[in-house]
Amino acid sequence: MRRQLGAPTTSAIRAGSTDRTADARTAAVTAEDWTRLSAIATAAMALIAAAAVVVAVCQLRVQARITRYATAFDSLWRLDDRWDSPEIQRVRRAAATAIMENREAVDVEGVLDFFELVALLVKNDVVEDMLVWHEFYHYLSNYWPLTREYVERVRRENPVLYENVVDLVPRLDAIEAARRRRTVAEITPSREALNEFLEDELHAGLTA
């Protein structure tokens, strides 16, 4: 029997069916690929956002550190200017005179008050103890043994007085001992060294 003209052959029908199946599979794969790509893109955006947060936090920390050091150095310079000011130099000369004459004077308290302020700034992390050691250890390490008995006596009546200086001295002693590779006892000024220091303080601000 003759095949009707224009009627699709069995092979053509099979080929069409195969093409439709392939198209369906291609569409399915494409949709699955887009889902994966979308997930990857979402994860990448999340990582980028997290990295941006980390960078911002690091920048804030760096800025905070810069601000802290700027504040510390500004405070240190102000303290240094105050210590070398004519007013405090007069107080230092009077304090040295009072100590050499073995008498108490308000100027001795003036020197101690200055170091109490320095110690308070260290305690509140305004100035680092290493910076204070660099600028003021020479003076504090000599004034402290010369005034320690007085400080201990007044603190028996009022323990709040000079409490920060009492805490600061051993911290700076530890830094000095570590830097010189000595014990704290070995770096304690001798009586002769203390007398020489007082002689120098008697002329504070009077010599170039």
GROMACS elastic network, one bead per residue, 0.5 to 0.9 nm:
[ bonds ]
;  ai    aj funct       b0    kb
    2     5     6  0.86589   500
    3     6     6  0.88204   500
    3     7     6  0.76265   500
    4     7     6  0.58274   500
    5     8     6  0.86570   500
    6     9     6  0.89776   500
    8    11     6  0.81761   500
    8    12     6  0.61255   500
    8    13     6  0.65597   500
    9    12     6  0.51623   500
    9    13     6  0.62949   500
    9    14     6  0.86698   500
   10    13     6  0.50858   500
   10    14     6  0.61829   500
   10    15     6  0.85654   500
   11    14     6  0.50321   500
   11    15     6  0.60459   500
   11    16     6  0.85570   500
   12    16     6  0.60972   500
   12    17     6  0.85172   500
   13    16     6  0.51386   500
   13    17     6  0.61934   500
   13    18     6  0.86061   500
   14    17     6  0.50784   500
   14    18     6  0.61523   500
   14    19     6  0.86476   500
   15    18     6  0.50377   500
   15    19     6  0.61812   500
   15    20     6  0.86853   500
   16    19     6  0.50803   500
   16    20     6  0.62481   500
   16    21     6  0.86443   500
   17    20     6  0.51894   500
   17    21     6  0.62561   500
   17    22     6  0.86591   500
   18    21     6  0.50957   500
   18    22     6  0.61539   500
   18    23     6  0.85883   500
   19    22     6  0.50517   500
   19    23     6  0.61024   500
   19    24     6  0.85610   500
   20    23     6  0.50385   500
   20    24     6  0.61528   500
   20    25     6  0.86326   500
   21    24     6  0.50699   500
   21    25     6  0.62127   500
   21    26     6  0.85663   500
   22    25     6  0.50466   500
   22    26     6  0.60231   500
   22    27     6  0.85038   500
   23    27     6  0.60785   500
   23    28     6  0.85139   500
   24    27     6  0.50937   500
   24    28     6  0.61457   500
   24    29     6  0.86232   500
   25    29     6  0.60739   500
   25    30     6  0.84340   500
   26    29     6  0.51189   500
   26    30     6  0.60089   500
   26    31     6  0.85680   500
   27    30     6  0.50661   500
   27    31     6  0.61758   500
   27    32     6  0.86123   500
   28    31     6  0.52218   500
   28    32     6  0.62301   500
   28    33     6  0.86037   500
   29    32     6  0.50511   500
   29    33     6  0.60326   500
   29    34     6  0.85639   500
   30    33     6  0.50389   500
   30    34     6  0.61836   500
   30    35     6  0.86315   500
   31    34     6  0.51214   500
   31    35     6  0.62647   500
   31    36     6  0.87702   500
   32    35     6  0.50789   500
   32    36     6  0.63471   500
   32    37     6  0.86533   500
   33    36     6  0.51050   500
   33    37     6  0.60920   500
   33    38     6  0.84651   500
   34    38     6  0.59226   500
   34    39     6  0.84894   500
   35    38     6  0.50912   500
   35    39     6  0.62454   500
   35    40     6  0.86845   500
   36    39     6  0.50697   500
   36    40     6  0.61609   500
   36    41     6  0.85253   500
   37    40     6  0.50206   500
   37    41     6  0.60111   500
   37    42     6  0.84733   500
   38    41     6  0.50489   500
   38    42     6  0.60967   500
   38    43     6  0.85958   500
   39    42     6  0.50629   500
   39    43     6  0.61659   500
   39    44     6  0.85393   500
   40    43     6  0.50784   500
   40    44     6  0.60495   500
   40    45     6  0.85647   500
   41    45     6  0.61169   500
   41    46     6  0.85540   500
   42    45     6  0.51419   500
   42    46     6  0.62175   500
   42    47     6  0.86939   500
   43    46     6  0.50214   500
   43    47     6  0.62081   500
   43    48     6  0.86157   500
   44    47     6  0.50575   500
   44    48     6  0.61449   500
   44    49     6  0.85501   500
   45    48     6  0.50126   500
   45    49     6  0.60840   500
   45    50     6  0.85307   500
   46    49     6  0.50524   500
   46    50     6  0.60987   500
   46    51     6  0.85241   500
   47    51     6  0.60225   500
   47    52     6  0.84968   500
   48    51     6  0.50268   500
   48    52     6  0.61241   500
   48    53     6  0.86621   500
   49    52     6  0.50416   500
   49    53     6  0.63225   500
   49    54     6  0.87433   500
   50    53     6  0.50820   500
   50    54     6  0.62765   500
   50    55     6  0.86633   500
   51    54     6  0.50178   500
   51    55     6  0.61250   500
   51    56     6  0.85236   500
   52    55     6  0.50876   500
   52    56     6  0.60982   500
   52    57     6  0.85915   500
   53    56     6  0.50504   500
   53    57     6  0.61363   500
   53    58     6  0.85777   500
   54    57     6  0.51089   500
   54    58     6  0.61290   500
   54    59     6  0.85435   500
   55    58     6  0.50819   500
   55    59     6  0.61035   500
   55    60     6  0.85992   500
   56    59     6  0.50659   500
   56    60     6  0.61878   500
   56    61     6  0.86464   500
   57    60     6  0.50502   500
   57    61     6  0.61958   500
   57    62     6  0.86177   500
   58    61     6  0.50565   500
   58    62     6  0.61271   500
   58    63     6  0.84963   500
   59    62     6  0.50804   500
   59    63     6  0.60358   500
   59    64     6  0.84599   500
   60    63     6  0.50322   500
   60    64     6  0.59942   500
   60    65     6  0.85060   500
   61    65     6  0.60884   500
   61    66     6  0.85583   500
   62    65     6  0.50477   500
   62    66     6  0.61522   500
   62    67     6  0.85526   500
   63    66     6  0.50581   500
   63    67     6  0.60907   500
   63    68     6  0.84915   500
   64    67     6  0.50442   500
   64    68     6  0.60259   500
   64    69     6  0.86233   500
   65    69     6  0.61806   500
   65    70     6  0.84727   500
   66    69     6  0.52405   500
   66    70     6  0.60519   500
   66    71     6  0.85404   500
   67    70     6  0.50375   500
   67    71     6  0.60820   500
   67    72     6  0.84993   500
   68    71     6  0.51182   500
   68    72     6  0.60695   500
   68    73     6  0.86602   500
   68   125     6  0.89760   500
   68   126     6  0.74812   500
   68   127     6  0.86745   500
   69    73     6  0.60646   500
   69    74     6  0.83581   500
   69   126     6  0.87009   500
   69   127     6  0.82161   500
   70    73     6  0.53269   500
   70    74     6  0.60613   500
   70    75     6  0.85359   500
   71    74     6  0.50964   500
   71    75     6  0.60546   500
   71    76     6  0.84927   500
   71   126     6  0.70947   500
   71   127     6  0.79588   500
   72    75     6  0.51665   500
   72    76     6  0.60742   500
   72    77     6  0.86236   500
   72   125     6  0.85368   500
   72   126     6  0.56084   500
   72   128     6  0.72826   500
   72   131     6  0.86019   500
   73    77     6  0.60592   500
   73    78     6  0.84839   500
   73   127     6  0.75200   500
   73   131     6  0.84439   500
   74    77     6  0.52109   500
   74    78     6  0.62392   500
   74    79     6  0.86707   500
   75    78     6  0.50890   500
   75    79     6  0.61882   500
   75    80     6  0.85828   500
   75   121     6  0.86788   500
   75   126     6  0.77011   500
   75   127     6  0.71423   500
   76    79     6  0.50415   500
   76    80     6  0.60649   500
   76    81     6  0.85382   500
   76   118     6  0.88331   500
   76   127     6  0.70517   500
   76   131     6  0.77222   500
   76   132     6  0.76330   500
   76   135     6  0.82458   500
   77    81     6  0.60639   500
   77    82     6  0.84432   500
   78    81     6  0.50881   500
   78    82     6  0.60899   500
   78    83     6  0.86144   500
   79    83     6  0.60879   500
   79    84     6  0.86309   500
   79   114     6  0.87229   500
   79   118     6  0.76831   500
   80    83     6  0.50940   500
   80    84     6  0.62973   500
   80    85     6  0.84863   500
   80   135     6  0.75649   500
   80   136     6  0.84805   500
   81    84     6  0.52460   500
   81    85     6  0.59047   500
   82    85     6  0.50056   500
   82    86     6  0.85100   500
   82    87     6  0.82090   500
   82    88     6  0.68306   500
   82   114     6  0.89640   500
   83    86     6  0.85167   500
   83    87     6  0.85223   500
   83    88     6  0.57305   500
   83    89     6  0.69916   500
   83   114     6  0.80606   500
   84    87     6  0.82256   500
   84    88     6  0.65665   500
   84    89     6  0.61013   500
   84   204     6  0.84122   500
   84   205     6  0.74328   500
   85    88     6  0.55095   500
   85    89     6  0.60639   500
   85    90     6  0.86154   500
   85   205     6  0.82557   500
   86    89     6  0.50154   500
   86    90     6  0.61252   500
   86    91     6  0.86506   500
   86   205     6  0.68559   500
   87    90     6  0.52907   500
   87    91     6  0.64441   500
   87    92     6  0.87985   500
   88    92     6  0.60156   500
   88    93     6  0.85338   500
   88   110     6  0.80736   500
   88   111     6  0.78514   500
   88   114     6  0.89061   500
   89    93     6  0.62178   500
   89    94     6  0.86108   500
   89   201     6  0.82559   500
   89   203     6  0.86106   500
   89   204     6  0.55156   500
   89   205     6  0.57963   500
   89   206     6  0.87421   500
   90    93     6  0.51590   500
   90    94     6  0.62284   500
   90    95     6  0.85292   500
   90   107     6  0.87408   500
   90   204     6  0.74817   500
   90   205     6  0.78219   500
   91    94     6  0.51238   500
   91    95     6  0.59721   500
   91    96     6  0.85447   500
   91   106     6  0.88445   500
   91   107     6  0.52540   500
   91   108     6  0.76360   500
   91   110     6  0.65957   500
   91   111     6  0.69789   500
   92    96     6  0.60794   500
   92    97     6  0.85443   500
   92   107     6  0.71300   500
   92   108     6  0.77218   500
   92   110     6  0.81494   500
   92   111     6  0.65811   500
   92   201     6  0.62130   500
   92   202     6  0.73244   500
   92   203     6  0.89225   500
   92   204     6  0.69258   500
   93    96     6  0.51945   500
   93    97     6  0.62544   500
   93    98     6  0.87146   500
   93   107     6  0.85784   500
   93   198     6  0.85825   500
   93   200     6  0.89164   500
   93   201     6  0.55675   500
   93   203     6  0.65578   500
   93   204     6  0.61905   500
   93   205     6  0.87600   500
   94    97     6  0.50622   500
   94    98     6  0.61860   500
   94    99     6  0.86371   500
   94   105     6  0.81351   500
   94   106     6  0.89318   500
   94   107     6  0.59576   500
   94   108     6  0.76413   500
   94   201     6  0.88558   500
   94   202     6  0.74885   500
   95    98     6  0.50914   500
   95    99     6  0.61453   500
   95   100     6  0.85782   500
   95   104     6  0.85792   500
   95   105     6  0.69551   500
   95   106     6  0.79642   500
   95   109     6  0.81574   500
   95   110     6  0.80544   500
   95   111     6  0.72953   500
   95   201     6  0.84858   500
   95   202     6  0.84798   500
   96    99     6  0.51556   500
   96   100     6  0.61219   500
   96   101     6  0.85522   500
   96   107     6  0.87706   500
   96   108     6  0.78342   500
   96   197     6  0.88978   500
   96   198     6  0.54875   500
   96   199     6  0.77418   500
   96   200     6  0.89149   500
   96   201     6  0.60692   500
   96   202     6  0.58828   500
   97   100     6  0.51865   500
   97   101     6  0.61605   500
   97   102     6  0.85187   500
   97   103     6  0.87722   500
   97   198     6  0.79510   500
   97   199     6  0.89991   500
   97   201     6  0.87155   500
   97   202     6  0.67448   500
   98   101     6  0.50947   500
   98   102     6  0.60161   500
   98   103     6  0.52311   500
   98   104     6  0.61938   500
   98   105     6  0.61470   500
   98   107     6  0.80563   500
   98   108     6  0.73966   500
   99   103     6  0.60545   500
   99   104     6  0.72141   500
   99   105     6  0.84462   500
   99   108     6  0.78162   500
   99   146     6  0.72495   500
   99   147     6  0.80214   500
   99   198     6  0.82493   500
  100   103     6  0.78304   500
  100   195     6  0.82819   500
  100   198     6  0.74835   500
  101   104     6  0.88288   500
  104   107     6  0.84151   500
  104   108     6  0.69829   500
  104   109     6  0.87163   500
  104   150     6  0.82313   500
  105   108     6  0.55240   500
  105   109     6  0.71232   500
  106   109     6  0.51443   500
  106   110     6  0.63612   500
  107   111     6  0.64805   500
  107   112     6  0.86526   500
  108   111     6  0.53424   500
  108   112     6  0.63964   500
  108   113     6  0.86015   500
  108   147     6  0.78725   500
  109   113     6  0.58433   500
  109   114     6  0.85003   500
  110   113     6  0.50479   500
  110   114     6  0.63365   500
  110   115     6  0.88921   500
  111   114     6  0.51892   500
  111   115     6  0.65656   500
  111   116     6  0.86877   500
  111   143     6  0.84130   500
  112   115     6  0.51824   500
  112   116     6  0.60529   500
  112   117     6  0.86694   500
  112   143     6  0.84020   500
  112   144     6  0.86673   500
  112   147     6  0.83708   500
  112   151     6  0.87400   500
  112   162     6  0.74688   500
  112   165     6  0.80797   500
  113   117     6  0.62904   500
  113   118     6  0.87166   500
  113   162     6  0.75665   500
  114   117     6  0.52404   500
  114   118     6  0.64660   500
  114   119     6  0.87589   500
  115   119     6  0.60289   500
  115   120     6  0.84498   500
  115   136     6  0.88493   500
  115   140     6  0.74618   500
  115   162     6  0.85504   500
  115   164     6  0.86202   500
  115   165     6  0.64425   500
  116   119     6  0.50078   500
  116   120     6  0.60692   500
  116   121     6  0.86997   500
  116   161     6  0.87928   500
  116   162     6  0.57710   500
  116   163     6  0.77638   500
  116   164     6  0.58746   500
  116   165     6  0.51862   500
  116   166     6  0.87462   500
  116   168     6  0.88937   500
  117   120     6  0.50316   500
  117   121     6  0.63744   500
  117   122     6  0.87544   500
  117   164     6  0.81967   500
  117   165     6  0.84262   500
  118   121     6  0.52824   500
  118   122     6  0.64499   500
  118   123     6  0.87660   500
  118   127     6  0.82652   500
  118   132     6  0.77200   500
  118   164     6  0.86012   500
  118   165     6  0.81192   500
  118   168     6  0.89601   500
  119   122     6  0.50466   500
  119   123     6  0.61257   500
  119   124     6  0.87079   500
  119   127     6  0.89635   500
  119   129     6  0.85369   500
  119   132     6  0.86815   500
  119   162     6  0.89276   500
  119   163     6  0.88771   500
  119   164     6  0.52527   500
  119   165     6  0.54447   500
  119   166     6  0.86688   500
  119   167     6  0.78423   500
  119   168     6  0.58146   500
  119   169     6  0.87158   500
  120   124     6  0.62856   500
  120   125     6  0.86684   500
  120   126     6  0.86448   500
  120   164     6  0.58321   500
  120   165     6  0.79001   500
  120   168     6  0.88140   500
  121   124     6  0.52308   500
  121   125     6  0.62383   500
  121   126     6  0.50973   500
  121   127     6  0.57290   500
  121   128     6  0.83464   500
  122   125     6  0.50774   500
  122   126     6  0.58597   500
  122   128     6  0.57107   500
  122   129     6  0.59230   500
  122   132     6  0.79853   500
  122   164     6  0.87956   500
  122   168     6  0.79506   500
  123   126     6  0.76754   500
  123   127     6  0.82492   500
  123   128     6  0.86811   500
  123   129     6  0.86954   500
  123   164     6  0.73405   500
  123   167     6  0.87509   500
  123   168     6  0.81738   500
  124   127     6  0.78445   500
  125   128     6  0.62574   500
  125   129     6  0.86361   500
  127   130     6  0.84722   500
  127   131     6  0.69371   500
  127   132     6  0.72546   500
  128   131     6  0.54746   500
  128   132     6  0.66235   500
  128   133     6  0.87570   500
  129   132     6  0.50180   500
  129   133     6  0.59850   500
  129   134     6  0.85689   500
  129   168     6  0.80708   500
  129   171     6  0.75617   500
  129   172     6  0.69361   500
  129   175     6  0.87115   500
  130   134     6  0.62447   500
  130   135     6  0.87995   500
  130   172     6  0.76892   500
  130   175     6  0.74675   500
  131   134     6  0.50645   500
  131   135     6  0.63432   500
  131   136     6  0.84491   500
  132   135     6  0.51752   500
  132   136     6  0.55465   500
  132   137     6  0.68224   500
  132   172     6  0.81026   500
  133   136     6  0.55703   500
  133   138     6  0.80234   500
  133   172     6  0.57977   500
  133   173     6  0.86561   500
  133   175     6  0.74761   500
  133   176     6  0.77250   500
  134   137     6  0.63644   500
  134   138     6  0.83934   500
  135   138     6  0.77545   500
  135   139     6  0.87720   500
  136   139     6  0.55129   500
  136   140     6  0.61567   500
  136   141     6  0.83907   500
  137   140     6  0.50920   500
  137   141     6  0.55880   500
  137   142     6  0.83300   500
  137   169     6  0.87445   500
  137   172     6  0.68711   500
  137   173     6  0.82888   500
  137   176     6  0.82626   500
  138   141     6  0.54779   500
  138   142     6  0.65515   500
  138   143     6  0.87854   500
  139   142     6  0.53983   500
  139   143     6  0.60383   500
  139   144     6  0.83880   500
  139   197     6  0.84564   500
  140   143     6  0.50330   500
  140   144     6  0.56489   500
  140   145     6  0.87583   500
  140   169     6  0.76459   500
  141   144     6  0.55618   500
  141   145     6  0.71634   500
  141   169     6  0.75044   500
  141   172     6  0.84474   500
  141   173     6  0.77478   500
  141   188     6  0.77305   500
  141   189     6  0.75897   500
  142   145     6  0.60542   500
  142   146     6  0.66324   500
  142   147     6  0.89457   500
  142   188     6  0.85699   500
  142   189     6  0.67679   500
  142   193     6  0.83893   500
  142   194     6  0.61773   500
  142   197     6  0.71027   500
  142   198     6  0.86344   500
  143   146     6  0.50822   500
  143   147     6  0.60538   500
  143   148     6  0.81717   500
  143   194     6  0.83556   500
  143   197     6  0.88213   500
  143   198     6  0.88247   500
  144   147     6  0.52508   500
  144   148     6  0.54400   500
  144   151     6  0.89377   500
  144   165     6  0.89684   500
  144   169     6  0.78498   500
  145   148     6  0.51576   500
  145   149     6  0.78486   500
  145   188     6  0.86024   500
  145   189     6  0.82700   500
  145   194     6  0.85468   500
  146   149     6  0.76745   500
  146   150     6  0.85935   500
  146   194     6  0.77546   500
  147   150     6  0.53568   500
  147   151     6  0.62602   500
  147   152     6  0.87517   500
  148   151     6  0.50379   500
  148   152     6  0.61071   500
  148   153     6  0.85429   500
  149   152     6  0.51674   500
  149   153     6  0.61666   500
  149   154     6  0.87825   500
  150   153     6  0.51356   500
  150   154     6  0.63308   500
  150   155     6  0.85499   500
  151   154     6  0.53783   500
  151   155     6  0.60386   500
  151   156     6  0.87013   500
  151   161     6  0.79533   500
  151   162     6  0.72389   500
  151   166     6  0.88481   500
  152   155     6  0.51167   500
  152   156     6  0.63714   500
  152   159     6  0.87980   500
  153   156     6  0.54033   500
  153   157     6  0.72535   500
  154   157     6  0.54389   500
  154   158     6  0.62344   500
  154   159     6  0.77244   500
  154   161     6  0.73111   500
  155   160     6  0.68271   500
  155   161     6  0.57753   500
  155   162     6  0.76330   500
  155   163     6  0.82275   500
  156   159     6  0.59294   500
  157   161     6  0.89714   500
  158   161     6  0.59101   500
  159   162     6  0.79203   500
  159   163     6  0.69281   500
  160   163     6  0.54855   500
  160   164     6  0.86426   500
  161   164     6  0.82717   500
  162   165     6  0.52878   500
  162   166     6  0.63653   500
  162   167     6  0.88742   500
  163   166     6  0.51734   500
  163   167     6  0.65222   500
  163   168     6  0.88147   500
  164   167     6  0.50926   500
  164   168     6  0.60873   500
  164   169     6  0.87424   500
  165   169     6  0.61003   500
  166   169     6  0.57998   500
  166   170     6  0.76075   500
  167   170     6  0.64174   500
  167   171     6  0.70582   500
  168   171     6  0.52181   500
  168   172     6  0.63100   500
  168   173     6  0.85986   500
  169   172     6  0.53235   500
  169   173     6  0.60676   500
  169   174     6  0.86203   500
  170   174     6  0.60332   500
  170   175     6  0.86459   500
  170   184     6  0.86916   500
  171   174     6  0.51976   500
  171   175     6  0.65128   500
  171   176     6  0.88452   500
  172   175     6  0.50461   500
  172   176     6  0.62053   500
  172   177     6  0.85403   500
  173   176     6  0.50954   500
  173   177     6  0.60070   500
  173   178     6  0.84844   500
  173   184     6  0.62528   500
  173   187     6  0.80067   500
  173   188     6  0.86830   500
  174   177     6  0.51204   500
  174   178     6  0.60633   500
  174   179     6  0.85176   500
  174   183     6  0.83217   500
  174   184     6  0.67607   500
  175   178     6  0.51844   500
  175   179     6  0.60945   500
  175   180     6  0.85965   500
  176   179     6  0.51265   500
  176   180     6  0.61175   500
  176   181     6  0.82141   500
  176   182     6  0.82188   500
  176   184     6  0.80330   500
  176   187     6  0.77295   500
  177   180     6  0.52288   500
  177   181     6  0.55880   500
  177   183     6  0.54876   500
  177   184     6  0.55703   500
  177   185     6  0.88226   500
  177   186     6  0.80873   500
  177   187     6  0.66105   500
  178   182     6  0.65154   500
  178   183     6  0.78358   500
  178   184     6  0.88459   500
  179   182     6  0.79045   500
  180   183     6  0.86112   500
  180   187     6  0.84265   500
  182   185     6  0.80895   500
  182   186     6  0.60182   500
  182   187     6  0.67644   500
  183   186     6  0.51568   500
  183   187     6  0.66227   500
  184   187     6  0.53345   500
  184   188     6  0.64892   500
  185   188     6  0.53837   500
  185   189     6  0.89556   500
  186   189     6  0.83054   500
  187   190     6  0.88208   500
  189   192     6  0.79722   500
  189   193     6  0.57337   500
  189   194     6  0.62950   500
  190   193     6  0.50524   500
  190   194     6  0.62096   500
  190   195     6  0.86717   500
  191   194     6  0.50462   500
  191   195     6  0.62453   500
  191   196     6  0.86893   500
  192   195     6  0.51384   500
  192   196     6  0.62975   500
  192   197     6  0.86206   500
  193   196     6  0.51046   500
  193   197     6  0.61526   500
  193   198     6  0.87141   500
  194   198     6  0.62516   500
  194   199     6  0.86786   500
  195   198     6  0.51086   500
  195   199     6  0.62867   500
  195   200     6  0.87309   500
  196   199     6  0.50695   500
  196   200     6  0.63594   500
  196   201     6  0.87417   500
  197   200     6  0.51023   500
  197   201     6  0.62596   500
  197   202     6  0.86962   500
  198   202     6  0.61431   500
  198   203     6  0.88911   500
  199   202     6  0.51605   500
  199   203     6  0.70029   500
  200   203     6  0.54905   500
  200   204     6  0.65216   500
  201   205     6  0.86472   500
  202   205     6  0.89633   500
  202   206     6  0.86192   500
  203   206     6  0.51531   500
  203   207     6  0.65322   500
  204   207     6  0.70061   500
  205   208     6  0.73346   500
